[in-house]
Amino acid sequence: MKFAQKYVIVLSFVLLCSDSRVWAQRPSEVVKWSTSVAKVTPAIAQVVLSATLAEGWHVYALSQPVGGPTPLKITTPAGSPYEIQGS
């Protein structure tokens, strides 16, 4: 194989590998989180978490048990002074 052919093959491989990051989506492009807080009473505040997902995407839990990912579930610890109401 001629030197020029080897050079073209190696250069093509390097370019293909290095450009793969161009097509990757950043997490900030896939899901946009927002919150709003409203004071209901002096002792109660309403916090609303909202996520807007890019078309075709889903949010899953951070850990993946055997059998695949599970849908994201937001909870509060037992005994916490906070409780989740609604979906």
Secondary structure by P-SEA (a helix, b strand, c coil): ccaaaaaaaaaaaaaaaaacccccccccccbbbbbbbbbccccbbbbbbbbbbcccbbbbcccccccccccbbbbbccccccccccc
